[in-house]
Amino acid sequence: MTRSGQEYLEALRDGREIWLDGERVKDVTTHPGFRSSAASFARLLDLAAEPALRPVLLRGGVHRAYAVPRSYEDLVARRRAYKVWAEASYGFLGRTPDHMASGAAGFAARPGVFTGAGFDGAEQALAFHRRLAEGGLHCAFTLTNPAEEAVRVVAERDDGIVVCGAKTVGTGAVFADEILVGTIEPLAPDAVEQALTFSVPVDTPGLKLISRTSYEQHARSVFDQPLSSRFDENDALLVCEDVFVPWERVLTYRDPATTAAIWWETPAYLNFTHQSATRFWTKLEFLTGLAVLITRSNGTERLPAVAQALGRLLGMVAQAKAFVLAAEASWEEVDGGRGGVRPGQEISFAQRIMAGELYPRAVQDIRLLAGGALVQLPASGRDLLHPEVGPLLRRYAGTPEDTAEERIKLLKLAWDALGSEFAGRHEQYERLYQGAPHVYLTMQTRAGAADDCESLARACLDGYDLGTVR
Ligand SMILES: Cc1cc2nc3c(=O)[nH]c(=O)nc-3n(C[C@H](O)[C@H](O)[C@H](O)COP(=O)(O)OP(=O)(O)OC[C@H]3O[C@@H](n4cnc5c(N)ncnc54)[C@H](O)[C@@H]3O)c2cc1C
């Protein structure tokens, strides 16, 4: 069942071991490096209390993302729920709880995939999904291996296993209830110690999260950095030092093939993409909205070249939207319909290519449209309030369209979205969180309609020869 924001925040006060800037963080809900973003996650949960949003977000008291979609209509209803949460952070919180919820629903749609050669994790996969859905839990995941010392099993006991090692870039992990640890890319057949998947509470003894810098902590105020001060989901290195994992939480074990297959042979990954493509579309809508406001403020919106640049951005928004709608419309049955439906694979996989290439282009285009004003901003909103400097700014920093305060407010938001360190992290995120290009481009050669393309070209070639007369 869904929880209130307050219940979620209370659950985060569990003694979890988070490290930031040489300090052990006692409580992520009050620490200046995390508290505002924790509050943003909590607010998402509270949206379900709003009568107009409740039926969009929930079915039977549970967020729609936890349910296994059974029809095209279910996919559309899920997307409408994803969109509400995506809009609440303007697309800047990538790992809202609906992300892993959708992945867990993918596991539950096809639990037989968890039955490996030497270990059967099907029951554990179903229990994982049930636990998340019944508790309305927020689960992060770490699937990326560091160059050395990836998480591996070091001891086996009657009641479970002991693991050591690390995983990288745990986005949102410090704000999660649980972390799913696994591997999404193929492992060498002999890498059995690393070939495992499990999910444990973040406060499990021996589990540490070493956080990257907190943009939230370095933000001067909401006015100065409206996004990084509130939507910094953070990314952390996961370190396991003799972490005990009971068998009931082990989903795959000592099995390289099954450990990768659970992502690709269940709809888990495609469900992820459906959620993240909806968020991406929302983020592009937001950035394009900024471009419209900036060009209006600059008085350039009607210049033909600027209007064309806005047209290109609106075309990008339409592309991002089209990928979501087309993935739904090309739905496919899972396991002959026994596992419900999934968004179409060919289009979902292609969304990764489009998004990774479009995002940096959109950011660059909007920065160009904004011009030098994006940089020429007072250090903080305090200057506007200062008795000496404030009147000067009000006199010189406005435009015929906007007062100085309106313009500085808009451009500070734009810089946070497009040029700040937070913005740089977002560009890295959109380019890589779905995997590196050499991986997903190669996958598209299999998922794409190469045969159809080839036979069309072949049909043309076969339609004439040396003797063909016009
Ligand atoms: C902001 C952000 C958040 C993320 N969040 C998560 C998360 O929550 N959970 C999670 O599990 N992962 C997360 N990731 C990790 C992400 O999935 C990986 O970064 C991505 O899969 C690439 O893997 P890597 O970083 O290990 O790249 P590497 O394998 O180190 O490769 C780095 C680069 O080298 C080049 N390269 C490497 N090998 C080849 C090759 N064979 N051929 C051609 N070029 C090559 C590519 O340019 C590649 O981008 C996140 C990443 C970012 C940036």
The ligand as an SDF file (V2000), in Angstrom:
LIG
                    3D

 53 58  0  0  0  0  0  0  0  0999 V2000
   24.4870    9.9580  -13.5680 C   0  0  0  0  0  0  0  0  0  0  0  0
   24.5220    8.4780  -13.7070 C   0  0  0  0  0  0  0  0  0  0  0  0
   23.6700    7.6970  -12.9340 C   0  0  0  0  0  0  0  0  0  0  0  0
   23.7140    6.3160  -13.0150 C   0  0  0  0  0  0  0  0  0  0  0  0
   22.9060    5.5620  -12.1970 N   0  0  0  0  0  0  0  0  0  0  0  0
   23.0470    4.2370  -12.1510 C   0  0  0  0  0  0  0  0  0  0  0  0
   22.3100    3.4510  -11.2080 C   0  0  0  0  0  0  0  0  0  0  0  0
   21.4790    3.9550  -10.4640 O   0  0  0  0  0  0  0  0  0  0  0  0
   22.5390    2.1400  -11.1700 N   0  0  0  0  0  0  0  0  0  0  0  0
   23.4350    1.5270  -11.9700 C   0  0  0  0  0  0  0  0  0  0  0  0
   23.5890    0.3210  -11.8850 O   0  0  0  0  0  0  0  0  0  0  0  0
   24.1610    2.2330  -12.8690 N   0  0  0  0  0  0  0  0  0  0  0  0
   23.9960    3.5630  -12.9640 C   0  0  0  0  0  0  0  0  0  0  0  0
   24.7390    4.2970  -13.8470 N   0  0  0  0  0  0  0  0  0  0  0  0
   25.7910    3.6240  -14.5630 C   0  0  0  0  0  0  0  0  0  0  0  0
   25.5600    3.4600  -16.0270 C   0  0  0  0  0  0  0  0  0  0  0  0
   24.6580    2.4210  -16.2510 O   0  0  0  0  0  0  0  0  0  0  0  0
   26.9360    3.2000  -16.6210 C   0  0  0  0  0  0  0  0  0  0  0  0
   27.6840    4.3920  -16.4950 O   0  0  0  0  0  0  0  0  0  0  0  0
   26.8740    2.7860  -18.0560 C   0  0  0  0  0  0  0  0  0  0  0  0
   26.2550    1.5430  -18.1700 O   0  0  0  0  0  0  0  0  0  0  0  0
   28.2870    2.6920  -18.6470 C   0  0  0  0  0  0  0  0  0  0  0  0
   29.0630    1.8330  -17.8740 O   0  0  0  0  0  0  0  0  0  0  0  0
   30.4360    2.3340  -17.2300 P   0  0  0  0  0  0  0  0  0  0  0  0
   30.2170    3.6280  -16.5700 O   0  0  0  0  0  0  0  0  0  0  0  0
   30.9640    1.2020  -16.4220 O   0  0  0  0  0  0  0  0  0  0  0  0
   31.3040    2.6180  -18.4970 O   0  0  0  0  0  0  0  0  0  0  0  0
   32.6700    1.9700  -18.9480 P   0  0  0  0  0  0  0  0  0  0  0  0
   32.4580    0.5450  -19.2730 O   0  0  0  0  0  0  0  0  0  0  0  0
   33.7070    2.3400  -17.9500 O   0  0  0  0  0  0  0  0  0  0  0  0
   32.9160    2.7280  -20.3000 O   0  0  0  0  0  0  0  0  0  0  0  0
   33.1880    4.1220  -20.3080 C   0  0  0  0  0  0  0  0  0  0  0  0
   33.1900    4.5970  -21.7290 C   0  0  0  0  0  0  0  0  0  0  0  0
   34.2580    3.9440  -22.4350 O   0  0  0  0  0  0  0  0  0  0  0  0
   33.8690    3.6580  -23.7410 C   0  0  0  0  0  0  0  0  0  0  0  0
   33.8830    2.1960  -23.9180 N   0  0  0  0  0  0  0  0  0  0  0  0
   34.0440    1.2580  -22.9550 C   0  0  0  0  0  0  0  0  0  0  0  0
   34.0360    0.0250  -23.4770 N   0  0  0  0  0  0  0  0  0  0  0  0
   33.8650    0.1800  -24.8050 C   0  0  0  0  0  0  0  0  0  0  0  0
   33.7570   -0.7400  -25.8950 C   0  0  0  0  0  0  0  0  0  0  0  0
   33.8340   -2.0550  -25.7370 N   0  0  0  0  0  0  0  0  0  0  0  0
   33.5540   -0.2270  -27.1320 N   0  0  0  0  0  0  0  0  0  0  0  0
   33.4660    1.1150  -27.3310 C   0  0  0  0  0  0  0  0  0  0  0  0
   33.5740    2.0250  -26.3440 N   0  0  0  0  0  0  0  0  0  0  0  0
   33.7690    1.5610  -25.0940 C   0  0  0  0  0  0  0  0  0  0  0  0
   32.4730    4.2310  -23.9180 C   0  0  0  0  0  0  0  0  0  0  0  0
   32.5760    5.5590  -24.4170 O   0  0  0  0  0  0  0  0  0  0  0  0
   31.9470    4.2680  -22.5020 C   0  0  0  0  0  0  0  0  0  0  0  0
   30.9180    5.2470  -22.3370 O   0  0  0  0  0  0  0  0  0  0  0  0
   24.6550    5.6890  -13.8590 C   0  0  0  0  0  0  0  0  0  0  0  0
   25.4960    6.4700  -14.6430 C   0  0  0  0  0  0  0  0  0  0  0  0
   25.4370    7.8360  -14.5860 C   0  0  0  0  0  0  0  0  0  0  0  0
   26.3660    8.6490  -15.4200 C   0  0  0  0  0  0  0  0  0  0  0  0
  1  2  1  0
  2  3  1  0
  2 52  2  0
  3  4  2  0
  4  5  1  0
  4 50  1  0
  5  6  2  0
  6  7  1  0
  6 13  1  0
  7  8  2  0
  7  9  1  0
  9 10  1  0
 10 11  2  0
 10 12  1  0
 12 13  2  0
 13 14  1  0
 14 15  1  0
 14 50  1  0
 15 16  1  0
 16 17  1  0
 16 18  1  0
 18 19  1  0
 18 20  1  0
 20 21  1  0
 20 22  1  0
 22 23  1  0
 23 24  1  0
 24 25  2  0
 24 26  1  0
 24 27  1  0
 27 28  1  0
 28 29  2  0
 28 30  1  0
 28 31  1  0
 31 32  1  0
 32 33  1  0
 33 34  1  0
 33 48  1  0
 34 35  1  0
 35 36  1  0
 35 46  1  0
 36 37  1  0
 36 45  1  0
 37 38  2  0
 38 39  1  0
 39 40  1  0
 39 45  2  0
 40 41  1  0
 40 42  2  0
 42 43  1  0
 43 44  2  0
 44 45  1  0
 46 47  1  0
 46 48  1  0
 48 49  1  0
 50 51  2  0
 51 52  1  0
 52 53  1  0
M  END
$$$$
